[in-house]
Amino acid sequence: MKTNKSATRNRAPGPARIAELTLRIAERANRLAQERGMAPGRELDLWLEAEAEVKRELRRAARRR
């Protein structure tokens, strides 16, 4: 049976995938904060930057498959 790849990609991720994604973003945000001297008040900016980086990495990896 042929699999519809776009339908597979568009399904909402399960709780385990969400937890994994959240952990990866948190780890990246923490590394960014450490690299930038842990300046207070930048948490949201760092989180959003980390989220964008992690999602970009995941998209690149998915395209290589």
C-alpha positions as a printed Julia matrix, in Angstrom:
65×3 Matrix{Float64}:
  0.0    0.0    0.0
  1.31   3.42  -0.95
  1.79   5.93   1.89
  0.72   9.52   1.45
  3.81  11.38   2.69
  2.11  14.78   2.96
 -0.65  13.31   5.13
  1.95  11.67   7.35
  3.88  14.92   7.73
  0.77  16.97   8.51
 -0.4   14.83  11.43
 -0.11  16.43  14.85
  2.83  15.12  16.86
  2.11  12.92  19.85
  2.97  13.81  23.44
  6.35  12.04  23.29
  7.37  14.02  20.19
  6.23  17.27  21.78
  8.21  16.49  24.94
 11.31  15.66  22.87
 10.97  18.86  20.85
 10.48  20.94  24.0
 13.57  19.4   25.58
 15.69  20.08  22.49
 14.53  23.7   22.42
 15.2   24.13  26.14
 18.71  22.7   25.79
 19.47  24.97  22.84
 18.05  28.03  24.64
 20.22  27.23  27.65
 23.33  26.98  25.46
 22.49  30.31  23.84
 22.02  31.9   27.27
 25.37  30.54  28.45
 27.11  31.79  25.31
 25.63  35.25  25.89
 26.4   35.56  29.57
 22.99  34.57  31.0
 21.62  38.13  30.65
 18.3   38.38  32.52
 15.17  39.45  30.66
 16.09  37.7   27.4
 14.49  34.33  28.14
 11.66  34.65  25.62
 13.94  35.93  22.87
 16.37  33.07  23.47
 13.55  30.51  23.54
 12.13  31.76  20.25
 15.57  31.78  18.63
 16.27  28.26  19.87
 12.85  27.08  18.68
 13.47  28.45  15.2
 16.91  26.81  15.04
 15.68  23.41  16.2
 12.73  23.43  13.8
 14.98  24.49  10.93
 17.34  21.58  11.73
 14.41  19.15  11.81
 13.11  20.39   8.43
 16.57  19.98   6.88
 16.86  16.46   8.27
 13.39  15.57   6.97
 14.3   16.78   3.46
 17.36  14.51   3.41
 15.24  11.39   3.97
